[in-house]
């Protein structure tokens, strides 16, 4: 029962964060599409946990915090907001990088998870 309540609280908090972030069309009216390709890594014998593509279009919320996929990670995740905001500010179209999860747990190391990301942004008026 406690797990269900924690899940419900977490989902409500995520919903509030998405709403507070605003829509991409409002925050970044010059953007027509954001595509994020991520490879999630874990500290394990098989380090690639998953490969994930996430697409954002103008009608989606400008919330770019990706959750840590390691079960039991508390307050972790990968916030790409500053990367994406800086890309848009400088009208950059592509960026690659890595982030380490800052989440905590008693059962795993502080560098338990990371991602490698590749972000592509399309702007209104860009020629393909």
PyMOL commands that set and color helices and strands:
alter all, ss='L'
color gray80, all
select helices_A, chain A and resi 2-21+24-27+81-89
alter helices_A, ss='H'
color red, helices_A
select strands_A, chain A and resi 31-42+48-56+65-66+78-79+94-100+113-123
alter strands_A, ss='S'
color yellow, strands_A
deselect
rebuild
show_as cartoon
